[in-house]
């Protein structure tokens, strides 16, 4: 059963924010653990009474029937039916998909029916009767979020909700939705409804979220954490001195961890914190600490991820890529060349497409130490 020791600090912080603010957005660079955190909160929120063991997706302990719900938890008194409603936004997400709208009836030409979207179904479930609902919206900024929430935005904040008994307070905000027969009716969001969203701020294919939309959410940031990467490698918390020649698998992992920190520092200076790369992107499999060849393969795969991210973040800025790769250092395996074309200075980086293990260790070492 969950205890104070096996609910992660991040999950506890988000659950506490949900309890008070009702709406939370988890944000951060790719690979910082947003999906893992969503999975953990999804399993914990349901507080399943008849199960023990671990959740299949995230190895999260599930509560036993006797486990008390903590007082700081969202809707701690609502045990009867705690449900999670999950969706992913994309460019085609509409208000009718998330709240209410008309959709064609299958097999009946010219006929329509009123659909109940994710948020609407969750709100109905969380009405009076001891129920609680959590709506999880992944990739919230990949769709037209303001249009998808629509009129429900005016009633989304905690003080605009109905009271726990279903009655209205002086600040409850009603809005119009389509009724089952197609007529307009007044609707307000219930007390025991929670919205948890996640997004990558640096996604280049999407527009920034509306400020008024974000104001209705508590923002919880996740940042790259090299200590998680070090634990994954079985390395010490304190960085070690990198030998000129690797002394075993640990040298390769140590060089990768230190270079990861330096690369993120450069990205932070050049583009900002949203464009950094999370530790999870380099945790693609369990590392071998006994076999040098396996360590070399692991680091080579991780480097291809790092290099692709560097090229994407600094696309079109050869000088910035050169600085990250230390291409102007005699110890780097890359070289920055300058030439002139049509009266313009042209810069390009030359070097191995797939560095050998020896070249890659030397590159990581020079990135980490200079």
N, C-alpha and C positions, 0 to 999 in steps of 0.2 A: 504494500500500500504506500502511497506517497507520504513522505515525511519531510521535515524541514531539510534533511540532508540529501534527499534524492530528487527534489524539485530544483532545477537549476536556478541560479540567481536571475538570469535573463527572463526565464519563464515567470518567475515570481513577480518581477518588476512589471512585466506586461500585464499579468493578471490583476495586479493591484491597480494599474492604470485603467484597465477595463472596468473594474469595479467602481471607480470614481468618475471617470470621464465617459464611459460607455463606448467610445470609439478610439482606436489606436491604429497608427500606421507604423509598420516596421520598415526601416529603410537602411541603406548602406551599400557599399560596393559589392559587386558579384563575388560569391565565394566566402561571405562572412557568416553564413549560417542562417539565413532568413527562412529557408524551407525547413531546415531542421527545427527551428524554433516554432514555426507554424504547426508542424507535426506534433511537437511536444504539447503545445497549448491545446490543440484539438483533442488529444487523448485525455489530458488532465481535465479539461472543461466538462467532459461528459460524465466523469466520476462514476464509471460503470460499477454497479453494486454486485454483480454476479460473477465478476471475472478476477482472476489473479494472474500473476506472471508478467509478461512484457508485451508491449505493443509490437506488432510484426514489423512496422516500418522503422521505428526509431529506438527500440529497446527501452521504452519508457515504462516504469512500473505502473500497473493499473491498480486502482484502489480496491480493497476488499469491502464487503458489505458493512463492516463495523467501523470503517475509517470515517472519522468526523470531517466534514468540510470546514476548512479554516475560516475564521470570521472575516479575514481580509479578501476572501475569494469572491468573484462575481456571483451574486444571488446565493449566498451560503445556505439560506433556508429552503431553497428550491431543489429538492432531491428527486421529485417524482419523475420528471422527464426532462433531461438536459440533452438537447440535440444540437448538432453542428450542421450548418448548411454552407456548402463550399462551392465557389465558382471562380472562374478566371476571366478577366476582362480582355477583350481584343478590340480591333478597330470596328467590328460589326456589332458590338454590344449595344443594346438599345434599352430604353426605359421599360418597354414591355417585357424584356428578358429579366429585368432585375426587380421591377415593381408590379406594374399592371399595364395591360394593353390589349389591343385586338389582334388576333392572328387568324389566318384562314382555317376553316374546318377541312380536315383531310377527307377527300372523296366527295365533298359537297361544293360544287362550283358556285361562287358568289356568296357563300355563307361564311360568317365569322363567329368566333367565340372569344370570350374574355379570358386571358391567360393570367396565371398567378406566378410571378417571378420569384427569384430566390429570397429577396428581402421581404416581400409580402408574405410568403409562406412561413418564413422565420418569425415575422411579427405576429401572425395568427397563432402560431404555436406558443409564443411567449406571453399570450394574453393571460387573464386571470385563471387560476387553477393550479398553481404550483409548478409551472413549467418555466424553463429558461432556454434561450436560443443564442447561439454564436454564429454570426455570418462571417466567413473567411473569404476575402476577395484577394486572390493573388494577381500580380501584374496589374495593379489598379490603374497605373498611369499608361497602360497600353491601350486602353479604351477611352471613349469620351465619358470620363467619370461624372462630370457635372450633369450631362444629359442622362446618363444611366440612373443616377440617384433622383434626378428631376425634382419634383415638388417635395419629395421626402426630405430634402436637405433642410427645409425650414424647421422640421421637427426632430432633427437628428441629435442635437445637443442634449446633454443629460437633463437640464432644467426645462426642456421643452417636451419631455415625455409625459405619458400618463403616470399616475401613481400606481403603487404595487397592487392595489385592489381594483385597478381598471378605471377609476374615476379620474376626472380632470382636475388639475390644480389651476391656480390663477395664471401660471406661465405656460401651461400646456398649449402646444401649437398644432392645430388641425390643418389638414390640407386635403384637396380633392383628389379622389381616385375613381376609376371606373368600378361600378358595382357588378355583380354577377350577371345582371340583365342588361348591362351597357349604360345604365344611368350613372350620373355623378353622385358620389356620397362622401361624407366627411370621414377622415381617418387620422389617427394619431399613433405614434410609435409607443410600444409598451415599455415599462420600466425594466423588465428583465430580458431585453434584447441588446446584444452587444455586436459591434462590427470591428473586425480585425482585418486590416489590409496590409499588403506588402508590395514594395517596389524597389527598383534600382534607379536612383536619381540620374545616373549618367547614361541611361539608354538613349542612344542618339536617334532612334527611329520614332520617338514619341515626343509630345509636347509637355512642357512643365504643367503641373497641376495648378488649378485656379487657387489663388490665395484664400479666397473666401471658403473654398472647399477644405483646404488644409487647416484652416482655423478651427474647424469643427472636430479635429482629431488631435490626440496626443501623439507626438512623434517620438519613437524609440529607435535610436541609431545603433547599428552594429558596425564595428570597425575591424580592420585586419588585426589579428592577434598572433604574433609570432610565437608566443608561449604555447598556444594550441598546436602549432606546427612542430615545435620542439618536442612536446609531449608525444606527438604522433611518431616522431623519429626516435624516441627514446633518448633524446639528447638532454644535457643539463640545461637548467634555466639560464645560466650565465654563458655568454658566448665564449668560445675557446679560440686560442690562437690557431690560425690556419697554417699548417706546414706548407712549404713550397712544393713538396711532393706528397700526394695523399698517402695516408698511413693505413687506410682501410675504409670500410663502408661509412664509418662515422665522419670521416673527413669530407666525403661528398655531401652528406646530409648537412653538416655544419656549414659548408660553403654555400649550399642552396639557401639555408635559413638566413644567413647573414646577407647574402645578395638580395634576397626577397625584401628585407628591411630597407636596404639602400635604394632599391628600385622604387619602392613605394614612397620613399622620401623625395626622390626626384620627381615622381608623378605629382606628389602633393605640391611641390614648388611650381611645376610647369602647368598643371591643369586643375588642381584642387582635390580635396579629399574624396569627392564622389567618384573620381576616376581611378582610384587605387584598385588593387586586386586583393581579394580576400584570401586568407590562409587555406580555406577549403578547396580552392582551385588547384592547389598543389598536393591535395590529399586524395589522389585518385585511386590508390590501392594501399594495401598494407606493405610497408617497406621491410626489406630484409636487412637485418643487422649482422648477418653472418657471411653473406656472399657478396664479394666486390662487384661481380658482373651484374647481379641483380640491382645493386645500389646504383651502378652506372646507368642501367636502363631506366631506373626510376627517375633519376635526376635528368636524364636526357628528355624523357616525356614531360617532366615538369618544366624544363627550360623551353620546350616548344610552346607550352601554354604561356609562359612569361613573355617570350619574344613576340608571339602573336598579339598579346595585350599591349605591349610597348608600341608595336607598329600601328595598332588601331588607335590608341590614345593620342599618339603624336603623328597621325597620318598627315603627310605633306610637309612635315617639319623635320627634314633630315638632320639638321644640326642638333635638335633635341634628342633624336634617337641616338645620334653619335655620342652625345654627352652621357646618356644612360649606359650605353655599351662601352664607354671609355675608349672609343675608337681612336682618339688622338693620343692614347698612351701606347708606348712601345711594347708594353706587356699584354695588351689586348690582342685577341685573334682577329679583330676587325680593324679596318683602316678607313679613314675618311679621306676621300679624294675630291679635289676641286678642279674643275675645268671650265672653259668658257664656250658658250653656244649662243649664237645670235646676239652677241654683246652682253649676255647675262652670265653670271656666275652660277655654275651647276655643281651641286654636291651630291655625291653618292657614296654609299658604304659598301666596301668589298670585304669578303671573308667567307668562311665555310657556311654552306647552307645547313649542314648537320655536323656540328663540331664533334671530333672524336672525344672519347672520355678524357684524354689528357688535355686537349684544347679546352674542353668545357670546364674542367676543374680550374684551369689557369684563368679562364674568363670570369668565372664566378668569384674567384679569389681576388682578381684585380677590381671587380665591381665592389666587392665587400670591403676592401682595405684601402682604396684610394678615395 
